[in-house]
Amino acid sequence: MRLVGYLVDLITMAVVMLQAIQERHENSLLKTEMDKLREENKTMRENINKASCPNCGTATTSRGTALTTEEQQLRIENAKLKAEVRN
């Protein structure tokens, strides 16, 4: 009976260790995804600043307007990805 109890304890410890390893791996994946989202956000902000008047913030060209529309779509996608990462 002692041997069975010992084996059950070993198996329980192994399961806990595997869960911890899995959680660390998932955290690493989430961190990588968050880093990608931050870089994407930085790129979008740079594009907005390039396409906007530094004084008033309005689009400087018709292409700038298209970038703003594209940027809005990217922001929506970015928000969806962030929500996915949180869940």
GUSETI-460306 format. One record per residue (C-alpha): residue number from 1; residue in three letters; x, y, z. Coordinates in steps of 0.5 Angstrom, whole numbers. Layout:
BEGIN
<seq->NUM | type->ALA | xx->X | yy->Y | zz->Z>
...
This chain:
BEGIN
<seq->1 | type->MET | xx->0 | yy->0 | zz->0>
<seq->2 | type->ARG | xx->6 | yy->5 | zz->1>
<seq->3 | type->LEU | xx->8 | yy->4 | zz->-5>
<seq->4 | type->VAL | xx->2 | yy->5 | zz->-9>
<seq->5 | type->GLY | xx->1 | yy->12 | zz->-5>
<seq->6 | type->TYR | xx->8 | yy->13 | zz->-7>
<seq->7 | type->LEU | xx->7 | yy->12 | zz->-14>
<seq->8 | type->VAL | xx->1 | yy->16 | zz->-14>
<seq->9 | type->ASP | xx->5 | yy->22 | zz->-11>
<seq->10 | type->LEU | xx->10 | yy->21 | zz->-16>
<seq->11 | type->ILE | xx->5 | yy->22 | zz->-21>
<seq->12 | type->THR | xx->1 | yy->28 | zz->-18>
<seq->13 | type->MET | xx->8 | yy->31 | zz->-18>
<seq->14 | type->ALA | xx->10 | yy->30 | zz->-25>
<seq->15 | type->VAL | xx->3 | yy->32 | zz->-27>
<seq->16 | type->VAL | xx->4 | yy->39 | zz->-24>
<seq->17 | type->MET | xx->11 | yy->39 | zz->-27>
<seq->18 | type->LEU | xx->8 | yy->38 | zz->-34>
<seq->19 | type->GLN | xx->3 | yy->43 | zz->-32>
<seq->20 | type->ALA | xx->8 | yy->48 | zz->-30>
<seq->21 | type->ILE | xx->12 | yy->47 | zz->-36>
<seq->22 | type->GLN | xx->6 | yy->48 | zz->-41>
<seq->23 | type->GLU | xx->4 | yy->54 | zz->-38>
<seq->24 | type->ARG | xx->11 | yy->57 | zz->-38>
<seq->25 | type->HIS | xx->11 | yy->55 | zz->-46>
<seq->26 | type->GLU | xx->4 | yy->58 | zz->-47>
<seq->27 | type->ASN | xx->6 | yy->65 | zz->-43>
<seq->28 | type->SER | xx->12 | yy->65 | zz->-48>
<seq->29 | type->LEU | xx->8 | yy->64 | zz->-54>
<seq->30 | type->LEU | xx->3 | yy->70 | zz->-51>
<seq->31 | type->LYS | xx->9 | yy->74 | zz->-50>
<seq->32 | type->THR | xx->12 | yy->73 | zz->-57>
<seq->33 | type->GLU | xx->5 | yy->75 | zz->-60>
<seq->34 | type->MET | xx->5 | yy->81 | zz->-55>
<seq->35 | type->ASP | xx->11 | yy->83 | zz->-58>
<seq->36 | type->LYS | xx->9 | yy->83 | zz->-65>
<seq->37 | type->LEU | xx->3 | yy->87 | zz->-63>
<seq->38 | type->ARG | xx->7 | yy->92 | zz->-60>
<seq->39 | type->GLU | xx->12 | yy->92 | zz->-66>
<seq->40 | type->GLU | xx->5 | yy->93 | zz->-71>
<seq->41 | type->ASN | xx->3 | yy->98 | zz->-67>
<seq->42 | type->LYS | xx->9 | yy->102 | zz->-67>
<seq->43 | type->THR | xx->9 | yy->101 | zz->-75>
<seq->44 | type->MET | xx->2 | yy->104 | zz->-75>
<seq->45 | type->ARG | xx->4 | yy->110 | zz->-71>
<seq->46 | type->GLU | xx->10 | yy->112 | zz->-75>
<seq->47 | type->ASN | xx->5 | yy->111 | zz->-81>
<seq->48 | type->ILE | xx->0 | yy->116 | zz->-78>
<seq->49 | type->ASN | xx->5 | yy->121 | zz->-77>
<seq->50 | type->LYS | xx->8 | yy->121 | zz->-84>
<seq->51 | type->ALA | xx->2 | yy->122 | zz->-87>
<seq->52 | type->SER | xx->-1 | yy->127 | zz->-82>
<seq->53 | type->CYS | xx->0 | yy->134 | zz->-82>
<seq->54 | type->PRO | xx->5 | yy->136 | zz->-76>
<seq->55 | type->ASN | xx->1 | yy->142 | zz->-74>
<seq->56 | type->CYS | xx->-6 | yy->140 | zz->-74>
<seq->57 | type->GLY | xx->-6 | yy->132 | zz->-75>
<seq->58 | type->THR | xx->-10 | yy->132 | zz->-82>
<seq->59 | type->ALA | xx->-8 | yy->128 | zz->-88>
<seq->60 | type->THR | xx->-3 | yy->131 | zz->-92>
<seq->61 | type->THR | xx->-5 | yy->127 | zz->-99>
<seq->62 | type->SER | xx->-10 | yy->123 | zz->-102>
<seq->63 | type->ARG | xx->-6 | yy->117 | zz->-100>
<seq->64 | type->GLY | xx->-5 | yy->119 | zz->-93>
<seq->65 | type->THR | xx->-13 | yy->119 | zz->-93>
<seq->66 | type->ALA | xx->-12 | yy->112 | zz->-95>
<seq->67 | type->LEU | xx->-7 | yy->110 | zz->-90>
<seq->68 | type->THR | xx->-12 | yy->113 | zz->-85>
<seq->69 | type->THR | xx->-17 | yy->108 | zz->-87>
<seq->70 | type->GLU | xx->-12 | yy->102 | zz->-88>
<seq->71 | type->GLU | xx->-10 | yy->104 | zz->-81>
<seq->72 | type->GLN | xx->-16 | yy->104 | zz->-78>
<seq->73 | type->GLN | xx->-17 | yy->97 | zz->-80>
<seq->74 | type->LEU | xx->-11 | yy->95 | zz->-78>
<seq->75 | type->ARG | xx->-13 | yy->98 | zz->-71>
<seq->76 | type->ILE | xx->-19 | yy->93 | zz->-71>
<seq->77 | type->GLU | xx->-15 | yy->87 | zz->-73>
<seq->78 | type->ASN | xx->-10 | yy->89 | zz->-67>
<seq->79 | type->ALA | xx->-15 | yy->90 | zz->-62>
<seq->80 | type->LYS | xx->-18 | yy->83 | zz->-64>
<seq->81 | type->LEU | xx->-11 | yy->80 | zz->-63>
<seq->82 | type->LYS | xx->-10 | yy->83 | zz->-57>
<seq->83 | type->ALA | xx->-17 | yy->80 | zz->-54>
<seq->84 | type->GLU | xx->-15 | yy->73 | zz->-57>
<seq->85 | type->VAL | xx->-9 | yy->74 | zz->-53>
<seq->86 | type->ARG | xx->-12 | yy->76 | zz->-47>
<seq->87 | type->ASN | xx->-17 | yy->70 | zz->-47>
